[in-house]
Amino acid sequence: MELYLDSANLKEIEEGFKLGFLDGLTTTPTFMVREGIMDVDSTIVKLSKMVPVLQIEALGNTAEDVVKEAHRQLELGLDPKKTVFKIPVSLEGLRACNMLRKQDLMVNVHLVYTLQQAYMAMHAGASYVCPLVGRLQDQGHDALALVEQCVEAVEHYGYNSKIMFSSVRNSEHVRNAINIGVHTITVPLKILKSLTENNFTTIGTEQFLSDTRLMTVRVKEAINGLNPLVSGGASLKDAIVKMTEYGFGCITVTHDDGSIKGVFTDGDLRRLLQKDGEHILDKKIGDLEFKTPISIDAHALLNEANALFKKMHVDTILVTDNGAPCGMLDIQDLKKY
C-alpha cells in the first residue's frame, strides 16, 4: 500500500519527507488557502522538487480546459513521470482523464462518493480513484463499505486503477484501509506521526534504554562531581555544616594522610542525638567509630552499583578512584539513568 502525505504546509512536508519512505504528496487548493499561499505556481514547483510524486489539482469547465491546465503546469518544469493530476469526478472530468491517460499522464479522479462514480473513473482509465472517507462518514454514509466495493471492483474487473483512501481523520482509518486492502492512502502528518505510538512500546523502549545505560555508563559519569570531605579533627557541627552545603545526606571522613576513615550519614546523626543529646555536636568527628564504608570504584558500571544498592539497602555509596574518595553516588543519581 502506497503511503502519501496529505498537506500544503511546507514545514510539515519537510518533516514528513525526512522519513525517507513516503511515496508522495497530495495537496489541494483548499489546503493552500489555509496556509496563506499566494503564489500557487511557485509553490507547486517547489513541492515537486521536495517529494517523489506530487498530486496536484487540474481544474477547468471542460475536458479541454482541464487538459490545457495540466500542460500549463507541466510547462512550469514539473516531471510528467512524477506528477499526478487530480480531477473531480464528472463527465467532463472523466473525458479529460481519458485524454490525459492517452498521453501517458497520471490522473487521480477524486471527490468520489458513490460506487457508480468510482466505476466510471476506473473505466476512463484513472490511475487513482479517491473516495473521501471522512467526509462521507460526516454525512452518515458507510464510507468503508464504499471503499471496499471499489477495491473489489478493481480486482474483479482487472482495472489498473489504484483505490486511494483519503480524508483520513484518525489512526483507526489507517487500520481500516489496511484491512480493506486499498492500494494507496494519504494521511495528514499529525496522524502519520501517531501510527508508531503505543504505550506498551514506550514502556518497553524505556526499559531497554535504562538497562542499556546500566550496562554501558560508568559510575564516575553518574556522580555529580561533588565530594564533601572532612578530616577527623573537625567537629561534628562543622561536618554537618559541610554536609548541608553540599546537599548530601552523608560526608566522607578522612585520616590526616587523606585515607578514608569512614562515612558519616544523617542517619548516624539522628541516632547520636537520640542517644547522647545535643552536646555531641562539639565532639570531633574523628572520635566516632566507623564501619568500613560501602564503596565502589569509579570505573565500575552502573549495573554493579545498582546491585550494590539493592544488596546493602543504602541510599548513598562512596565512590573511590585508586582507593581515594572522589565522590558520592546517590540512589537518585542512579534513577536518572
C-alpha positions as a Markdown table, in Angstrom:
| # | Residue | x | y | z |
|---|---|---|---|---|
| 1 | Met | 0.0 | 0.0 | 0.0 |
| 2 | Glu | 1.4 | 3.4 | -1.0 |
| 3 | Leu | 1.7 | 5.9 | 1.7 |
| 4 | Tyr | 1.2 | 9.6 | 0.8 |
| 5 | Leu | 1.3 | 12.7 | 3.0 |
| 6 | Asp | -1.7 | 15.0 | 2.7 |
| 7 | Ser | -0.6 | 18.6 | 3.3 |
| 8 | Ala | 0.3 | 22.0 | 1.9 |
| 9 | Asn | 2.3 | 23.1 | 5.0 |
| 10 | Leu | 6.0 | 23.4 | 3.9 |
| 11 | Lys | 7.3 | 22.7 | 7.4 |
| 12 | Glu | 5.1 | 19.6 | 7.7 |
| 13 | Ile | 6.2 | 18.4 | 4.3 |
| 14 | Glu | 9.9 | 18.8 | 5.1 |
| 15 | Glu | 9.4 | 17.0 | 8.3 |
| 16 | Gly | 7.4 | 14.2 | 6.8 |
| 17 | Phe | 9.7 | 13.5 | 3.8 |
| 18 | Lys | 12.8 | 13.4 | 6.1 |
| 19 | Leu | 11.5 | 9.9 | 7.0 |
| 20 | Gly | 12.6 | 8.9 | 3.5 |
| 21 | Phe | 9.9 | 6.3 | 2.8 |
| 22 | Leu | 6.8 | 8.3 | 1.9 |
| 23 | Asp | 5.7 | 7.6 | -1.7 |
| 24 | Gly | 4.4 | 11.1 | -2.5 |
| 25 | Leu | 2.3 | 14.2 | -1.5 |
| 26 | Thr | -1.3 | 15.1 | -2.1 |
| 27 | Thr | -2.4 | 18.7 | -1.8 |
| 28 | Thr | -5.4 | 20.8 | -2.6 |
| 29 | Pro | -6.2 | 24.4 | -3.3 |
| 30 | Thr | -8.2 | 24.5 | 0.0 |
| 31 | Phe | -5.0 | 23.4 | 1.9 |
| 32 | Met | -3.0 | 26.2 | 0.1 |
| 33 | Val | -5.6 | 28.8 | 1.0 |
| 34 | Arg | -5.5 | 27.7 | 4.7 |
| 35 | Glu | -1.7 | 28.1 | 4.6 |
| 36 | Gly | -2.0 | 31.6 | 3.1 |
| 37 | Ile | -0.1 | 30.6 | -0.1 |
| 38 | Met | -0.4 | 33.3 | -2.7 |
| 39 | Asp | 1.8 | 32.1 | -5.5 |
| 40 | Val | 0.4 | 28.7 | -6.3 |
| 41 | Asp | 2.6 | 28.0 | -9.3 |
| 42 | Ser | 5.9 | 28.6 | -7.5 |
| 43 | Thr | 4.7 | 26.6 | -4.6 |
| 44 | Ile | 3.9 | 23.7 | -6.9 |
| 45 | Val | 7.3 | 23.8 | -8.5 |
| 46 | Lys | 9.0 | 23.9 | -5.0 |
| 47 | Leu | 6.9 | 20.9 | -3.8 |
| 48 | Ser | 7.7 | 18.9 | -6.9 |
| 49 | Lys | 11.4 | 19.1 | -6.0 |
| 50 | Met | 10.8 | 18.0 | -2.5 |
| 51 | Val | 8.7 | 14.8 | -3.0 |
| 52 | Pro | 8.9 | 11.6 | -5.1 |
| 53 | Val | 5.4 | 12.1 | -6.6 |
| 54 | Leu | 3.3 | 15.2 | -6.4 |
| 55 | Gln | -0.5 | 15.0 | -6.8 |
| 56 | Ile | -2.0 | 18.4 | -7.7 |
| 57 | Glu | -5.3 | 19.8 | -8.9 |
| 58 | Ala | -6.0 | 20.4 | -12.6 |
| 59 | Leu | -9.3 | 22.2 | -12.9 |
| 60 | Gly | -11.5 | 23.5 | -15.8 |
| 61 | Asn | -15.0 | 23.7 | -17.0 |
| 62 | Thr | -14.4 | 21.4 | -20.0 |
| 63 | Ala | -12.2 | 18.5 | -20.7 |
| 64 | Glu | -10.1 | 20.7 | -22.9 |
| 65 | Asp | -9.7 | 23.3 | -20.2 |
| 66 | Val | -8.5 | 20.6 | -17.7 |
| 67 | Val | -6.0 | 19.2 | -20.2 |
| 68 | Lys | -4.8 | 22.7 | -21.1 |
| 69 | Glu | -4.3 | 23.4 | -17.3 |
| 70 | Ala | -2.4 | 20.1 | -16.8 |
| 71 | His | 0.0 | 21.0 | -19.7 |
| 72 | Arg | 0.4 | 24.6 | -18.4 |
| 73 | Gln | 1.5 | 23.1 | -15.0 |
| 74 | Leu | 3.9 | 20.7 | -16.7 |
| 75 | Glu | 5.5 | 23.7 | -18.6 |
| 76 | Leu | 6.4 | 25.2 | -15.2 |
| 77 | Gly | 9.0 | 22.4 | -15.0 |
| 78 | Leu | 7.2 | 19.5 | -13.5 |
| 79 | Asp | 8.3 | 16.0 | -14.3 |
| 80 | Pro | 5.4 | 14.2 | -16.1 |
| 81 | Lys | 6.6 | 10.9 | -14.6 |
| 82 | Lys | 6.3 | 12.2 | -11.1 |
| 83 | Thr | 3.2 | 14.3 | -11.4 |
| 84 | Val | -0.4 | 13.1 | -10.9 |
| 85 | Phe | -3.3 | 15.5 | -11.9 |
| 86 | Lys | -6.3 | 15.4 | -9.6 |
| 87 | Ile | -9.6 | 15.9 | -11.3 |
| 88 | Pro | -13.0 | 16.0 | -9.6 |
| 89 | Val | -15.3 | 13.3 | -11.0 |
| 90 | Ser | -17.8 | 14.5 | -13.7 |
| 91 | Leu | -18.4 | 13.6 | -17.3 |
| 92 | Glu | -16.1 | 16.4 | -18.5 |
| 93 | Gly | -13.6 | 15.4 | -15.8 |
| 94 | Leu | -13.6 | 11.8 | -16.9 |
| 95 | Arg | -13.2 | 12.8 | -20.5 |
| 96 | Ala | -10.2 | 14.8 | -19.5 |
| 97 | Cys | -8.9 | 11.9 | -17.5 |
| 98 | Asn | -9.2 | 9.6 | -20.6 |
| 99 | Met | -7.4 | 12.2 | -22.8 |
| 100 | Leu | -4.5 | 12.7 | -20.3 |
| 101 | Arg | -4.1 | 8.9 | -19.8 |
| 102 | Lys | -3.8 | 8.5 | -23.6 |
| 103 | Gln | -0.9 | 11.0 | -23.3 |
| 104 | Asp | 0.6 | 8.7 | -20.7 |
| 105 | Leu | 0.0 | 11.2 | -17.9 |
| 106 | Met | -1.2 | 10.1 | -14.5 |
| 107 | Val | -4.6 | 11.1 | -13.2 |
| 108 | Asn | -6.4 | 10.9 | -9.8 |
| 109 | Val | -10.2 | 11.1 | -10.1 |
| 110 | His | -11.3 | 12.3 | -6.7 |
| 111 | Leu | -14.3 | 13.6 | -4.7 |
| 112 | Val | -15.8 | 10.2 | -5.3 |
| 113 | Tyr | -18.8 | 9.4 | -3.2 |
| 114 | Thr | -20.5 | 6.5 | -4.9 |
| 115 | Leu | -19.6 | 3.2 | -6.5 |
| 116 | Gln | -21.0 | 4.4 | -9.8 |
| 117 | Gln | -18.7 | 7.3 | -9.8 |
| 118 | Ala | -15.8 | 5.1 | -9.0 |
| 119 | Tyr | -16.7 | 2.7 | -11.8 |
| 120 | Met | -16.8 | 5.5 | -14.3 |
| 121 | Ala | -13.4 | 6.7 | -13.2 |
| 122 | Met | -11.9 | 3.2 | -13.4 |
| 123 | His | -13.3 | 2.7 | -16.9 |
| 124 | Ala | -12.0 | 6.1 | -18.0 |
| 125 | Gly | -8.5 | 4.8 | -17.1 |
| 126 | Ala | -7.9 | 6.8 | -13.9 |
| 127 | Ser | -4.5 | 6.0 | -12.3 |
| 128 | Tyr | -6.1 | 6.6 | -8.9 |
| 129 | Val | -9.7 | 6.6 | -7.7 |
| 130 | Cys | -10.2 | 8.5 | -4.5 |
| 131 | Pro | -13.2 | 8.2 | -2.2 |
| 132 | Leu | -13.3 | 10.7 | 0.7 |
| 133 | Val | -13.9 | 8.6 | 3.7 |
| 134 | Gly | -14.0 | 11.2 | 6.5 |
| 135 | Arg | -16.4 | 13.4 | 4.5 |
| 136 | Leu | -18.7 | 10.5 | 3.7 |
| 137 | Gln | -18.8 | 9.5 | 7.4 |
| 138 | Asp | -19.6 | 13.0 | 8.4 |
| 139 | Gln | -22.7 | 12.8 | 6.3 |
| 140 | Gly | -23.7 | 9.5 | 7.8 |
| 141 | His | -22.7 | 7.2 | 4.9 |
| 142 | Asp | -21.0 | 3.8 | 5.2 |
| 143 | Ala | -17.7 | 5.0 | 3.6 |
| 144 | Leu | -15.8 | 1.9 | 4.5 |
| 145 | Ala | -18.2 | -0.2 | 2.6 |
| 146 | Leu | -17.8 | 2.0 | -0.5 |
| 147 | Val | -14.0 | 1.8 | -0.3 |
| 148 | Glu | -14.2 | -2.0 | 0.0 |
| 149 | Gln | -16.6 | -2.2 | -3.0 |
| 150 | Cys | -14.2 | -0.1 | -5.0 |
| 151 | Val | -11.3 | -2.4 | -4.2 |
| 152 | Glu | -13.4 | -5.4 | -5.1 |
| 153 | Ala | -14.4 | -3.8 | -8.4 |
| 154 | Val | -10.7 | -3.2 | -9.4 |
| 155 | Glu | -9.8 | -6.8 | -8.6 |
| 156 | His | -12.9 | -8.4 | -10.1 |
| 157 | Tyr | -12.7 | -6.5 | -13.4 |
| 158 | Gly | -9.0 | -6.1 | -13.7 |
| 159 | Tyr | -8.9 | -2.3 | -13.8 |
| 160 | Asn | -5.4 | -0.7 | -13.5 |
| 161 | Ser | -6.7 | 2.0 | -11.1 |
| 162 | Lys | -5.4 | 2.2 | -7.6 |
| 163 | Ile | -8.0 | 3.0 | -4.9 |
| 164 | Met | -6.8 | 5.8 | -2.6 |
| 165 | Phe | -8.2 | 6.1 | 0.9 |
| 166 | Ser | -8.4 | 9.8 | 1.6 |
| 167 | Ser | -10.0 | 12.3 | 4.1 |
| 168 | Val | -8.3 | 10.4 | 6.9 |
| 169 | Arg | -9.4 | 11.6 | 10.3 |
| 170 | Asn | -7.7 | 9.2 | 12.8 |
| 171 | Ser | -5.4 | 6.3 | 13.1 |
| 172 | Glu | -8.3 | 3.9 | 13.0 |
| 173 | His | -8.9 | 4.9 | 9.4 |
| 174 | Val | -5.4 | 3.7 | 8.6 |
| 175 | Arg | -6.2 | 0.3 | 10.2 |
| 176 | Asn | -9.4 | 0.2 | 8.2 |
| 177 | Ala | -7.5 | 1.0 | 4.9 |
| 178 | Ile | -5.1 | -1.9 | 5.6 |
| 179 | Asn | -7.9 | -4.3 | 6.4 |
| 180 | Ile | -9.8 | -3.4 | 3.3 |
| 181 | Gly | -6.7 | -3.7 | 1.1 |
| 182 | Val | -6.6 | -0.3 | -0.6 |
| 183 | His | -3.7 | 0.4 | -2.9 |
| 184 | Thr | -2.9 | 3.9 | -1.6 |
| 185 | Ile | -3.6 | 6.0 | 1.5 |
| 186 | Thr | -3.0 | 9.7 | 2.0 |
| 187 | Val | -2.6 | 10.8 | 5.6 |
| 188 | Pro | -2.1 | 14.2 | 7.5 |
| 189 | Leu | 1.2 | 14.5 | 9.3 |
| 190 | Lys | -0.4 | 14.5 | 12.8 |
| 191 | Ile | -2.0 | 11.2 | 12.2 |
| 192 | Leu | 1.1 | 9.8 | 10.4 |
| 193 | Lys | 3.2 | 10.6 | 13.5 |
| 194 | Ser | 0.7 | 8.8 | 15.7 |
| 195 | Leu | 0.9 | 5.5 | 13.8 |
| 196 | Thr | 4.0 | 4.2 | 15.7 |
| 197 | Glu | 2.8 | 5.3 | 19.1 |
| 198 | Asn | 1.8 | 2.7 | 21.7 |
| 199 | Asn | 2.1 | 2.8 | 25.5 |
| 200 | Phe | 3.4 | -0.7 | 25.8 |
| 201 | Thr | 6.1 | 0.1 | 23.1 |
| 202 | Thr | 7.1 | 3.2 | 25.0 |
| 203 | Ile | 7.4 | 1.3 | 28.3 |
| 204 | Gly | 9.4 | -1.5 | 26.7 |
| 205 | Thr | 11.7 | 1.0 | 24.9 |
| 206 | Glu | 12.3 | 3.0 | 28.1 |
| 207 | Gln | 13.2 | -0.3 | 29.9 |
| 208 | Phe | 15.6 | -1.3 | 27.2 |
| 209 | Leu | 17.3 | 2.1 | 27.3 |
| 210 | Ser | 17.5 | 2.0 | 31.1 |
| 211 | Asp | 19.1 | -1.4 | 31.1 |
| 212 | Thr | 21.5 | -0.4 | 28.3 |
| 213 | Arg | 22.7 | 2.6 | 30.3 |
| 214 | Leu | 23.2 | 0.5 | 33.3 |
| 215 | Met | 25.5 | -1.8 | 31.3 |
| 216 | Thr | 27.4 | 1.0 | 29.5 |
| 217 | Val | 27.6 | 4.0 | 31.8 |
| 218 | Arg | 30.4 | 4.2 | 34.4 |
| 219 | Val | 29.9 | 5.3 | 38.0 |
| 220 | Lys | 32.2 | 8.3 | 37.5 |
| 221 | Glu | 29.8 | 9.6 | 34.8 |
| 222 | Ala | 26.8 | 9.4 | 37.1 |
| 223 | Ile | 28.2 | 11.2 | 40.2 |
| 224 | Asn | 27.6 | 14.9 | 40.3 |
| 225 | Gly | 31.3 | 15.7 | 40.8 |
| 226 | Leu | 30.9 | 16.9 | 44.4 |
| 227 | Asn | 32.9 | 15.1 | 47.1 |
| 228 | Pro | 32.3 | 16.5 | 50.7 |
| 229 | Leu | 35.3 | 15.6 | 52.8 |
| 230 | Val | 36.2 | 16.5 | 56.4 |
| 231 | Ser | 39.3 | 15.4 | 58.4 |
| 232 | Gly | 38.9 | 13.5 | 61.6 |
| 233 | Gly | 39.9 | 16.7 | 63.5 |
| 234 | Ala | 36.8 | 18.6 | 62.5 |
| 235 | Ser | 33.9 | 19.0 | 64.9 |
| 236 | Leu | 30.7 | 17.2 | 64.3 |
| 237 | Lys | 29.0 | 20.6 | 63.9 |
| 238 | Asp | 31.4 | 21.5 | 61.2 |
| 239 | Ala | 30.8 | 18.2 | 59.4 |
| 240 | Ile | 27.0 | 18.8 | 59.5 |
| 241 | Val | 27.5 | 22.3 | 58.0 |
| 242 | Lys | 29.6 | 21.0 | 55.2 |
| 243 | Met | 27.1 | 18.2 | 54.6 |
| 244 | Thr | 24.4 | 20.8 | 54.3 |
| 245 | Glu | 26.4 | 23.0 | 51.9 |
| 246 | Tyr | 26.9 | 20.1 | 49.5 |
| 247 | Gly | 23.3 | 18.9 | 49.8 |
| 248 | Phe | 24.3 | 15.4 | 50.7 |
| 249 | Gly | 22.9 | 13.1 | 53.3 |
| 250 | Cys | 26.4 | 11.9 | 54.2 |
| 251 | Ile | 30.0 | 13.1 | 54.3 |
| 252 | Thr | 33.4 | 11.3 | 53.9 |
| 253 | Val | 35.7 | 11.4 | 56.9 |
| 254 | Thr | 39.4 | 11.1 | 56.3 |
| 255 | His | 42.6 | 10.5 | 58.3 |
| 256 | Asp | 45.2 | 13.2 | 58.3 |
| 257 | Asp | 47.0 | 11.4 | 55.4 |
| 258 | Gly | 43.9 | 11.6 | 53.3 |
| 259 | Ser | 43.0 | 7.9 | 53.5 |
| 260 | Ile | 39.3 | 7.0 | 54.2 |
| 261 | Lys | 38.3 | 6.7 | 57.9 |
| 262 | Gly | 34.6 | 6.2 | 57.2 |
| 263 | Val | 31.3 | 7.8 | 56.1 |
| 264 | Phe | 29.0 | 9.8 | 58.4 |
| 265 | Thr | 25.3 | 9.9 | 57.4 |
| 266 | Asp | 22.3 | 11.9 | 58.5 |
| 267 | Gly | 21.0 | 8.7 | 59.9 |
| 268 | Asp | 24.1 | 8.4 | 62.1 |
| 269 | Leu | 23.4 | 12.0 | 63.3 |
| 270 | Arg | 19.8 | 11.2 | 64.4 |
| 271 | Arg | 20.9 | 8.1 | 66.3 |
| 272 | Leu | 23.6 | 10.0 | 68.1 |
| 273 | Leu | 21.3 | 12.9 | 69.1 |
| 274 | Gln | 18.7 | 10.4 | 70.4 |
| 275 | Lys | 21.4 | 8.5 | 72.4 |
| 276 | Asp | 23.7 | 11.3 | 73.7 |
| 277 | Gly | 21.8 | 14.6 | 73.2 |
| 278 | Glu | 23.0 | 17.9 | 71.7 |
| 279 | His | 26.3 | 18.0 | 73.5 |
| 280 | Ile | 27.8 | 15.5 | 71.0 |
| 281 | Leu | 27.8 | 18.3 | 68.3 |
| 282 | Asp | 31.0 | 19.7 | 69.8 |
| 283 | Lys | 32.8 | 16.3 | 69.6 |
| 284 | Lys | 35.4 | 15.7 | 66.9 |
| 285 | Ile | 34.0 | 13.6 | 64.2 |
| 286 | Gly | 37.2 | 11.5 | 64.2 |
| 287 | Asp | 36.4 | 10.3 | 67.7 |
| 288 | Leu | 33.4 | 8.4 | 66.4 |
| 289 | Glu | 33.6 | 4.8 | 65.5 |
| 290 | Phe | 33.0 | 4.0 | 61.8 |
| 291 | Lys | 32.3 | 0.8 | 60.0 |
| 292 | Thr | 34.0 | 0.1 | 56.7 |
| 293 | Pro | 32.2 | 2.3 | 54.2 |
| 294 | Ile | 30.3 | 0.8 | 51.4 |
| 295 | Ser | 32.2 | 1.9 | 48.3 |
| 296 | Ile | 32.5 | 1.3 | 44.6 |
| 297 | Asp | 35.2 | 2.0 | 42.1 |
| 298 | Ala | 34.6 | 5.0 | 39.8 |
| 299 | His | 35.2 | 2.9 | 36.7 |
| 300 | Ala | 32.6 | 0.3 | 37.6 |
| 301 | Leu | 29.4 | 0.1 | 35.6 |
| 302 | Leu | 26.1 | 1.4 | 36.9 |
| 303 | Asn | 24.6 | -2.1 | 37.0 |
| 304 | Glu | 27.2 | -3.0 | 39.6 |
| 305 | Ala | 26.2 | 0.0 | 41.6 |
| 306 | Asn | 22.6 | -0.9 | 41.2 |
| 307 | Ala | 23.2 | -4.4 | 42.6 |
| 308 | Leu | 25.1 | -2.9 | 45.5 |
| 309 | Phe | 22.3 | -0.5 | 46.4 |
| 310 | Lys | 19.9 | -3.5 | 46.4 |
| 311 | Lys | 22.2 | -5.8 | 48.4 |
| 312 | Met | 23.2 | -3.3 | 51.1 |
| 313 | His | 19.9 | -1.4 | 51.3 |
| 314 | Val | 21.6 | 2.0 | 51.4 |
| 315 | Asp | 20.9 | 5.3 | 49.7 |
| 316 | Thr | 24.5 | 6.5 | 49.1 |
| 317 | Ile | 27.7 | 4.8 | 48.1 |
| 318 | Leu | 31.2 | 6.1 | 48.4 |
| 319 | Val | 33.0 | 6.3 | 45.1 |
| 320 | Thr | 36.7 | 5.8 | 45.0 |
| 321 | Asp | 39.4 | 6.1 | 42.4 |
| 322 | Asn | 42.6 | 4.1 | 43.2 |
| 323 | Gly | 41.5 | 3.9 | 46.8 |
| 324 | Ala | 41.0 | 7.7 | 47.2 |
| 325 | Pro | 37.5 | 9.2 | 47.6 |
| 326 | Cys | 36.3 | 11.0 | 44.6 |
| 327 | Gly | 32.6 | 11.4 | 45.1 |
| 328 | Met | 29.3 | 10.0 | 46.3 |
| 329 | Leu | 26.8 | 8.1 | 44.2 |
| 330 | Asp | 23.2 | 8.7 | 45.5 |
| 331 | Ile | 20.5 | 6.3 | 44.6 |
| 332 | Gln | 18.7 | 9.3 | 43.0 |
| 333 | Asp | 21.7 | 9.7 | 40.7 |
| 334 | Leu | 21.2 | 6.1 | 39.5 |
| 335 | Lys | 17.5 | 6.6 | 39.0 |
| 336 | Lys | 18.2 | 9.3 | 36.4 |
| 337 | Tyr | 19.7 | 6.6 | 34.2 |
